[in-house]
Amino acid sequence: MSDMQSTPSAVARRASGLSRASASEVLVVTRDEALRRGLSVELLAQGLGVRWLDDIAALRSALAARLPGFLILDFDPAVEPPWKELGDLRGDPATARLPAIALLGAVTAPRHIIEVMRMGIMDCVRKPCDPMVLVLRLQALRTALSRRDAPLRGGSCYRTVDGALRLDLKAHACRLSEREVRLSPKEFLLLAMLMARAGEMVSKDELLRALWPANPALRDDTLLLLQYVTRLRRKLGLLRGRLETVWGLGYRFRL
């Protein structure tokens, strides 16, 4: 399958139109009026702004307008699985690390909860739930992420400790020392996902779902993923050893 046919092909170019993320804003997708009322009170009490959406189908355009600090997504995947929307969210480097909590129906099938977590949602809460519980979970996520986020990430650019490798999301550009490295859209996305979580193992499942969110037939094709990893290592030259294989599980990038 050609990279040029892939929906994530313009992910970083799209990021150039995004305004800076607002760390104090929570974007909530729900039609539950009672939840809206309760969350409004709790979020405002914590000094957090809130933006509302009725439908997850509008999530992509809302994120393109302005990135929030957090997402709360109210849906029941047992009724209407939003796999494409979640795939788009995780497949775009501009939103791949956006912390998100999913609110799930009381009778959601366990397999759907597993699928939601595999697609990068950091926490799941069953409804009905206390709005204060959601706010406390958001605070816990904020604390955990502040410890995880390396100071090496500046704005929309990832870089190695020595500055030898720079990946600019807005410019969709990769530089190795002073040389520009031409990456295909999927190679760029793969490197962005690994550098965004430098030092962590990123599973094969997560990478495959992000690279081919709209093509379930390719989500188990680990050989295809290996081909992209091999091509990426070749282009990284002397830094190829920083892209490590965690045998049988996934890959890890060392800054």
N, C-alpha and C positions, 0 to 999 in steps of 0.2 A: 504493500500500500504506500502510495506516495505521500511525503510530508505535505505537499502542496494541497492535498485534498483534505487535510486534517483541520477540524474546527479550532484547535488551540494554536493554529499557525500564526495568528496575529496577537497572541496574548500580551506580549511585552509592548508591542506597538500600541495596543489599546490602552495600556497603562499610562501612556503619555498624556491621555486626556483626563486622568483621574486627579481630583483634588487631593490634598494631603489627608491622611486618615485622622479622624477625630477620636482620640483615645478615650474621651469622656462621653461619647455618644453610643447608645445601644440601638441597633436596628432590630425591631421586633416584627415578625411576620405572623399575624394571627387575626382571626375574625371573632375571637372570643371577647365580647364586650366586658364581661366580668373580670377576665384576666387583664384586659387593658386598664381598667379602673384601678385594680390593685397594684399592678406593676408601676403605673404612673406615680402613685404615691410613694412607693418604696424607692424607685429609681431617683426621683427628684429629691427625696430625703437624703440620699447618698451623694447628691451633687452631680448626678449623671443625667445627661440629656437623652431624649428618646425620640426615635422616628418610627412611624408605623407603616406597615404594608398589609394589605388585605390578602394578597395572593403571592405564593412563592414564584409564580411565573414572572412576576415583575421584579424579582430579586436582582437579576443581572443588570437591568437599566438603573436600578436604584444604587447599586454599587459603583456603576460607571459614573454616576453623578457625584457621589461622595462616599468615601470609605468610612465606615463606623469603627469604633474600637472593638465592638462585640456584636454577635448575632444571636438572636433567639428565634428559632424556627418552630412554629407550631404546626405539626402535621401528623397524620396517621398513615404510615407507609403501608399498613394492611389494607387501606382503602384506596389510596392514590399515591403510589410510590414516586417521589420526585427525583428519580435517579439521575436524570439528565441535568437538572439544576444543581444537584450536589456534585456531579461530575465536573460541571463547568466551574463551580466554586473552587474545587480542589485542583483543577487542571490549569488554573490561571495563576502565575507566580504573584500577581498583584494581590490575590485574595487567598492564596493557598494556606497562609498561616493565620488567617483571620479566626480568632477563637469563637466557636459556635456551640450552642447548647440546643439540643432538639427536644421538643415536648411531644411525647408520643401518646397515642390513645391507650386506654386502660387494657385493651385486649390485643394490643399489637403482638404479632407473632415473634417469638424469640429470634428466628432467622432474619427477620427484617431489622431488629435491633442490632444484630451482628453486622448486617450489611451497612447500616447507617454508620456505625463506628468505624468500619473498614474504609469508608469513604471520607474519613477525616474529621467527623464530628467529635468534639472532645468530651462531651458529656450528654447523657440522656436522662430525662426526667419524665415520669409517667403523670398524666393528668387524671384527676384534678390535683393541683399542687398549690402550695402556699407561695405567694409572690416573694415573701421574704427569703424563702429557701432558694429561689432563683437568684436573687441578689447576692446571697452569701456564696452561691456557687460561682457567680461571676467574679466576686472578689477573690475567691480561691484560685480561679483561673488566672486572674491578673497577677497575683503573687507568684504563681508557678512560672508564668511566661516571663516575668521580669527577671527571674533567676536564670531562665534558659536562654533568653535573647542575648547574644554576644554583642559587646560594644563595637565589634568589627563591622557590624552592619550599619551603614550610614545611609539614611534615606532610601533610595531605590537601588542601591548598589551593594552587591556582595563582593568581598575581597578576602584573599588569604592573608595570613599574619604578616608575611613579608611584602605584600602588595604585588607579588608577581602575577597573580591572576585576579582580574576584575570583571565582574558581570554586571552590566548596567541594564536594569529592567526597562527603564523608560526609553532608552536609546536602542534597546534590543541589540546590544553590542557586547562582545567578549574580547578582552585584550590579555595577551600573555606577554608579560614584560612590556615592550613597546610595540609589539606586533598584534595586529587584529586577527582574531581567529574566526573564521566563517563557520557558524553552526547552523544546521537545519533547525526549523522550528521545534521539532521534537527533541533534538539534542540540547537545544537551549533550555527547554522546559525541564528536561531530565536533570541538567546541571543546576538549574535554579532550585529545584526541589531538594536536591542533595545539599547544596550550599546553605540553603535556608535553615536546614536542620543539621548543620555541621557537627560531627562527632556522634550523631545518633544513627542507628540503623534504620533505614527506610525500607519497609518490606516490599517484596516483589509485587504482591497484590496491590498495594497502594500506588506504586509507580505505574503498573499496568492500567489501573482504573483511571488514573489522571491522564495518562498519555492517550488512551483510547476510550474516553467516557461514553461515546455514543455507539461503540462497537463491541457488544458483549462477546462476540466470537474471538476477539483478540485478547480478552482479559486474562486468559490462562496461557498465553503464548510466551512462556519464559525464554524460549530460544530467540524470539524476535526482540525481546527486551535485551538479551545478551548481545545481540548484534549492535544495538544502539549504544550500549555501554562500551563495547569494543571500539566502535567508531569514535566515540567521545574520548576515550583514553588515548587513541592515536593522535587526536588533535591537541590534546593537552601536553604532548611532548614529554619533557622532563618531569612534569608534575603528574604524570599518569598514575604514579604509585599512590597518590592521595585518594584516588577513587578505589576504595577497597571493597572486596567481595566478602560478605558474611555468608559463608557457604550454606546453601539450602534455605536461606532466609531472605536476604536482600543485599543492599549496598550501603556504604557509608563514605562520607567525604571528610577528610581531615584538613582543617585550615592550616 
